[in-house]
Amino acid sequence: MKAIYTVFILFLCISVQAQKGIQFIKTTNFNVAVNTAKQQNKILFVEAYAPDCHVCAAFKGTFAQPQVGALYNSQFVNFQLDMNNPENFNLLKRMKININATPTFLFFDPKTMKVVQAKSFGEKENSVINVNSIGQKASNPSEFAQNFASKFKSGDRNPAFLLNYAQYARIMGDTSTNIKVINEYAKILPTTAYFTQNTLNVLQTVMMNHDNVLFDYYVNHIPAYSRAFDANLVRMIYENVFQIVMTSSQANQLNAAGISKIKDQMKKAGIEPNSIVRRTWMVEAAYLFKVKKSNEALKVIQSLLDVLPNAPGPREYQFLCDFVKGKTKDKKALKYAQSNWCKFGLN
């Protein structure tokens, strides 16, 4: 009887263990997590989350599923990083990792601290299949991010691979690679798939550029997307893409046609004309100064002043003065700036 009882208890313990979801280590210290992963010779899984993120909260139920726990507990050391903590935000910033949405899953090789896989989750991507899918890739060396460039160069155009590569590039701050890869994805995506939740997730978590057929379709069908999906999310998506383009290195590469296109897209998205001027004036004026069209650049700056809700003060005038001085050596433009803006500035 004692032997049977012992076997029963052992079986019960194994059954309870098997039913456990992801076991996150009990520490808030990232270095402790890294050292633990090194000691156990496992990939470090980091969930970058926020306590007030409702999407993150919804993932707790998925993390508790035994099939998820079976994968993550066997393959990884699991750690949660609170992105509301400024120290954690700065930690990832120093590592040149961009968290644009929570939750974001990061998988590190603890010996090299290279990110071998990464994924940000959209609102409707919370499922055992999706969580285990990225986990399976992170546990397979052939699926590591360090192989992405060679696979792409060799002609791999599998849609799932392209999305994985493009999102990894976005998280790692590689804008040019993200654009190149997501534009390839947009080329092969059938138009019948544009109006789906999966495509909305792509636009939300992967898209960083306005100049492709998928985003063109999106801004041309905003009312339809807003009726079918969460209107606030639909707006957030195009606002984010416009902001990324206008505030990243992409802005310096826009020519006249590119600037005209993004202004037209903003108009189609329903953004007010005065707001479009305020969003685009700096990029447009900088381009015009660059191509020696100083008079046109000055007109763009004046158009900004015409739509400001309040009269500019000394700080605003000084900013415009410094902007012109930094963008051109044209004597007439500098004289105009001195007379109209610099003399009202702080200096």
C-alpha positions as CSV (number, residue, x, y, z in Angstrom):
1,M,0.0,0.0,0.0
2,K,2.8,2.4,0.9
3,A,4.4,1.8,-2.6
4,I,1.1,2.5,-4.3
5,Y,0.5,5.6,-2.2
6,T,4.0,6.9,-3.2
7,V,3.4,6.2,-6.8
8,F,0.0,8.0,-6.6
9,I,1.6,11.1,-4.9
10,L,4.4,11.1,-7.6
11,F,1.8,10.9,-10.4
12,L,-0.3,13.7,-8.7
13,C,2.8,16.0,-8.5
14,I,3.7,15.3,-12.1
15,S,0.1,16.0,-13.2
16,V,-0.1,19.3,-11.2
17,Q,3.3,20.4,-12.7
18,A,2.1,19.5,-16.2
19,Q,-1.0,21.7,-15.7
20,K,1.1,24.8,-14.8
21,G,1.4,27.7,-17.2
22,I,4.5,29.8,-17.7
23,Q,6.6,30.1,-14.6
24,F,8.1,33.6,-14.5
25,I,11.1,33.9,-12.2
26,K,10.5,35.9,-9.0
27,T,12.7,38.9,-9.6
28,T,12.4,42.4,-11.1
29,N,16.2,42.5,-11.7
30,F,17.1,42.1,-15.4
31,N,20.7,41.1,-14.6
32,V,19.5,38.3,-12.3
33,A,17.3,37.0,-15.1
34,V,20.2,37.1,-17.5
35,N,22.5,35.2,-15.1
36,T,19.8,32.6,-14.4
37,A,19.5,32.0,-18.1
38,K,23.2,31.6,-18.5
39,Q,23.4,29.2,-15.6
40,Q,20.6,27.1,-17.0
41,N,21.9,27.4,-20.6
42,K,18.5,28.6,-21.8
43,I,17.2,31.4,-24.0
44,L,15.9,34.3,-21.9
45,F,12.3,35.1,-22.7
46,V,11.3,38.7,-21.7
47,E,7.7,39.9,-21.8
48,A,7.9,43.7,-22.0
49,Y,4.5,44.6,-20.5
50,A,2.7,47.4,-18.6
51,P,0.6,46.8,-15.6
52,D,-2.1,49.2,-16.9
53,C,-2.1,47.6,-20.4
54,H,-5.4,45.8,-20.9
55,V,-4.0,43.7,-23.8
56,C,-1.2,42.5,-21.4
57,A,-3.7,41.6,-18.8
58,A,-5.6,39.5,-21.2
59,F,-2.5,37.4,-21.9
60,K,-2.4,36.2,-18.3
61,G,-5.0,33.6,-19.2
62,T,-3.0,32.4,-22.2
63,F,0.2,32.2,-20.1
64,A,-1.7,30.0,-17.6
65,Q,-2.5,27.3,-20.3
66,P,-0.6,24.1,-19.7
67,Q,0.5,23.7,-23.4
68,V,2.0,27.2,-23.2
69,G,3.8,26.5,-19.9
70,A,5.1,23.2,-21.3
71,L,6.9,24.9,-24.1
72,Y,8.1,28.0,-22.3
73,N,9.2,26.4,-19.0
74,S,11.2,23.7,-20.8
75,Q,12.9,26.0,-23.3
76,F,13.3,29.4,-21.6
77,V,14.0,31.3,-18.5
78,N,10.9,33.5,-18.3
79,F,11.0,37.1,-17.0
80,Q,8.6,40.0,-17.0
81,L,9.9,43.6,-17.6
82,D,7.6,46.4,-16.4
83,M,7.8,49.1,-19.0
84,N,6.2,51.7,-16.7
85,N,9.4,51.6,-14.8
86,P,11.7,54.3,-16.3
87,E,14.8,52.2,-15.5
88,N,13.5,49.3,-17.6
89,F,12.6,51.7,-20.5
90,N,16.1,53.2,-20.5
91,L,17.6,49.7,-20.2
92,L,16.1,48.6,-23.5
93,K,16.8,52.0,-25.1
94,R,20.5,51.5,-24.3
95,M,20.2,48.2,-26.0
96,K,18.6,49.9,-29.0
97,I,15.4,48.0,-28.6
98,N,12.2,49.9,-29.4
99,I,9.0,49.0,-27.5
100,N,6.2,50.6,-29.5
101,A,3.5,48.3,-28.1
102,T,2.9,46.1,-25.1
103,P,3.1,43.2,-24.8
104,T,6.3,42.7,-26.8
105,F,8.1,39.4,-26.5
106,L,11.9,39.4,-26.6
107,F,14.1,36.3,-26.7
108,F,17.8,36.8,-25.8
109,D,20.8,34.5,-26.2
110,P,22.1,35.3,-22.6
111,K,25.7,34.6,-23.7
112,T,25.8,37.2,-26.4
113,M,22.7,39.3,-25.4
114,K,21.6,39.2,-29.0
115,V,17.8,39.2,-29.6
116,V,17.1,36.0,-31.5
117,Q,13.4,36.5,-31.9
118,A,10.9,39.3,-31.2
119,K,7.2,40.0,-31.6
120,S,4.8,42.7,-30.6
121,F,1.2,41.6,-30.2
122,G,-1.9,43.4,-31.4
123,E,-5.3,43.5,-29.8
124,K,-6.7,40.4,-31.5
125,E,-3.5,38.2,-31.5
126,N,-3.9,36.8,-28.0
127,S,-4.0,33.0,-28.5
128,V,-2.2,29.9,-27.5
129,I,-1.3,29.3,-31.2
130,N,0.3,32.7,-31.6
131,V,2.2,32.7,-28.2
132,N,3.5,29.2,-28.9
133,S,4.3,30.0,-32.5
134,I,6.9,32.7,-31.6
135,G,8.2,30.5,-28.8
136,Q,8.8,27.6,-31.1
137,K,10.7,29.9,-33.5
138,A,12.8,31.2,-30.6
139,S,13.7,27.7,-29.6
140,N,14.8,26.7,-33.1
141,P,18.3,28.1,-34.1
142,S,17.4,27.9,-37.8
143,E,14.6,30.5,-37.1
144,F,16.9,32.9,-35.2
145,A,16.9,36.5,-36.4
146,Q,20.6,36.3,-37.3
147,N,19.5,34.2,-40.3
148,F,16.9,36.7,-41.6
149,A,19.0,38.7,-43.9
150,S,20.5,35.7,-45.7
151,K,17.1,34.1,-46.1
152,F,15.7,37.3,-47.5
153,K,18.6,37.7,-49.9
154,S,18.3,34.2,-51.1
155,G,14.7,34.9,-52.1
156,D,12.6,33.7,-49.2
157,R,9.2,35.4,-49.6
158,N,7.1,33.3,-47.3
159,P,4.5,35.8,-45.8
160,A,5.0,34.5,-42.3
161,F,8.8,35.0,-42.6
162,L,8.5,38.5,-44.1
163,L,6.2,39.6,-41.2
164,N,8.6,38.1,-38.6
165,Y,11.6,39.8,-40.2
166,A,9.8,43.2,-40.7
167,Q,8.6,43.2,-37.1
168,Y,12.0,42.2,-35.7
169,A,13.5,45.1,-37.7
170,R,11.0,47.5,-36.3
171,I,11.6,46.5,-32.7
172,M,15.4,46.7,-33.3
173,G,15.1,50.2,-34.8
174,D,16.1,49.1,-38.3
175,T,13.7,51.3,-40.3
176,S,15.2,50.8,-43.7
177,T,15.1,47.0,-43.4
178,N,11.5,47.1,-42.1
179,I,10.4,49.2,-45.1
180,K,12.1,47.0,-47.6
181,V,10.7,43.8,-46.1
182,I,7.1,45.0,-45.4
183,N,6.9,46.4,-48.9
184,E,7.7,43.0,-50.2
185,Y,5.0,41.6,-48.0
186,A,2.5,44.2,-49.4
187,K,3.4,43.1,-52.9
188,I,2.4,39.5,-52.4
189,L,-0.6,40.0,-50.1
190,P,-3.7,39.5,-52.1
191,T,-6.2,42.3,-52.1
192,T,-8.8,40.0,-50.7
193,A,-6.7,39.8,-47.5
194,Y,-6.5,43.6,-47.0
195,F,-9.8,43.9,-45.1
196,T,-9.0,41.4,-42.4
197,Q,-8.1,41.4,-38.7
198,N,-4.7,39.9,-39.5
199,T,-3.9,42.7,-41.9
200,L,-5.1,45.3,-39.3
201,N,-2.6,43.7,-36.8
202,V,0.2,44.1,-39.4
203,L,-0.7,47.7,-39.9
204,Q,-0.7,48.2,-36.1
205,T,2.5,46.4,-35.1
206,V,4.7,46.2,-38.2
207,M,4.0,49.1,-40.7
208,M,6.5,52.0,-40.6
209,N,6.1,53.5,-44.0
210,H,3.4,55.2,-46.0
211,D,4.6,54.4,-49.5
212,N,3.2,51.0,-50.3
213,V,0.0,49.5,-51.8
214,L,-1.3,48.2,-48.5
215,F,-1.1,51.6,-46.7
216,D,-2.5,53.3,-49.8
217,Y,-5.5,51.0,-49.7
218,Y,-5.9,51.6,-46.0
219,V,-6.1,55.4,-46.1
220,N,-8.4,55.2,-49.1
221,H,-10.9,53.0,-47.1
222,I,-10.8,54.5,-43.6
223,P,-14.6,54.8,-43.2
224,A,-15.0,51.1,-44.1
225,Y,-12.3,50.0,-41.7
226,S,-13.8,52.2,-39.0
227,R,-17.2,50.6,-39.4
228,A,-15.7,47.0,-39.3
229,F,-13.2,47.5,-36.6
230,D,-12.5,49.7,-33.6
231,A,-12.6,53.2,-34.9
232,N,-10.1,54.4,-32.3
233,L,-7.6,51.7,-33.3
234,V,-8.1,52.5,-37.0
235,R,-7.2,56.1,-36.3
236,M,-4.3,55.2,-34.1
237,I,-2.8,53.1,-36.8
238,Y,-2.6,55.8,-39.5
239,E,-1.6,58.4,-37.0
240,N,1.3,56.2,-35.9
241,V,2.5,55.6,-39.4
242,F,2.4,59.3,-40.3
243,Q,4.3,60.2,-37.1
244,I,6.9,57.5,-37.7
245,V,7.5,58.8,-41.2
246,M,7.7,62.5,-40.3
247,T,9.9,62.1,-37.2
248,S,12.3,59.3,-38.3
249,S,15.2,59.3,-40.8
250,Q,12.7,58.6,-43.5
251,A,11.7,62.3,-43.4
252,N,15.1,63.3,-44.7
253,Q,14.7,61.1,-47.7
254,L,11.3,62.4,-48.9
255,N,11.3,64.3,-52.2
256,A,8.6,66.5,-53.5
257,A,6.5,63.6,-54.7
258,G,6.9,61.8,-51.3
259,I,5.9,64.9,-49.4
260,S,2.9,65.5,-51.7
261,K,1.8,61.9,-51.3
262,I,1.9,61.8,-47.5
263,K,0.0,65.2,-47.4
264,D,-2.6,63.7,-49.7
265,Q,-2.9,60.5,-47.5
266,M,-3.4,62.7,-44.4
267,K,-6.2,64.5,-46.2
268,K,-7.9,61.2,-47.2
269,A,-7.6,60.0,-43.6
270,G,-9.6,63.1,-42.6
271,I,-6.9,65.1,-40.9
272,E,-7.7,68.8,-41.0
273,P,-5.7,71.0,-43.5
274,N,-4.2,73.2,-40.7
275,S,-3.0,70.2,-38.9
276,I,-1.4,68.8,-42.1
277,V,0.5,72.1,-42.5
278,R,1.7,71.9,-38.9
279,R,2.8,68.2,-39.3
280,T,4.6,68.6,-42.6
281,W,6.1,72.1,-42.7
282,M,9.5,71.3,-41.3
283,V,10.2,68.4,-43.7
284,E,8.8,70.3,-46.7
285,A,10.8,73.5,-45.9
286,A,14.0,71.5,-45.3
287,Y,13.6,69.7,-48.6
288,L,13.0,73.0,-50.5
289,F,16.1,74.6,-48.9
290,K,18.1,71.5,-49.9
291,V,17.1,71.8,-53.6
292,K,17.8,75.6,-53.5
293,K,14.2,76.7,-53.6
294,S,14.5,79.2,-50.7
295,N,11.6,81.4,-51.7
296,E,9.2,78.4,-51.7
297,A,10.7,77.2,-48.4
298,L,10.0,80.6,-46.8
299,K,6.4,80.4,-48.0
300,V,6.0,77.1,-46.4
301,I,7.2,78.5,-43.1
302,Q,4.8,81.5,-43.5
303,S,2.0,79.0,-44.1
304,L,2.8,77.5,-40.7
305,L,2.5,80.9,-39.0
306,D,-0.8,81.5,-40.7
307,V,-2.4,78.4,-39.2
308,L,-0.9,78.6,-35.7
309,P,-3.8,78.8,-33.1
310,N,-1.9,81.5,-31.2
311,A,0.6,84.2,-32.1
312,P,4.2,82.9,-31.9
313,G,6.3,84.1,-29.0
314,P,10.1,84.7,-28.7
315,R,10.9,81.0,-28.4
316,E,9.0,80.1,-31.5
317,Y,10.6,82.9,-33.5
318,Q,14.0,81.9,-32.3
319,F,13.3,78.3,-33.4
320,L,12.3,79.5,-36.9
321,C,15.4,81.7,-37.0
322,D,17.7,78.9,-36.1
323,F,16.0,76.5,-38.5
324,V,16.6,78.7,-41.5
325,K,20.2,79.4,-40.5
326,G,20.8,75.7,-40.2
327,K,19.2,74.8,-43.6
328,T,20.5,77.4,-46.0
329,K,23.3,79.9,-46.8
330,D,21.1,81.8,-49.2
331,K,21.7,85.5,-48.4
332,K,18.1,86.6,-49.3
333,A,16.6,83.9,-47.2
334,L,18.8,84.7,-44.2
335,K,18.0,88.4,-44.5
336,Y,14.3,87.6,-44.7
337,A,14.6,85.4,-41.6
338,Q,16.5,88.1,-39.7
339,S,13.9,90.7,-40.5
340,N,10.8,88.6,-39.8
341,W,11.8,86.1,-37.2
342,C,15.3,86.5,-35.7
343,K,14.7,90.0,-34.4
344,F,11.7,88.8,-32.4
345,G,13.6,85.8,-31.0
346,L,15.4,85.4,-27.7
347,N,18.7,86.8,-28.9
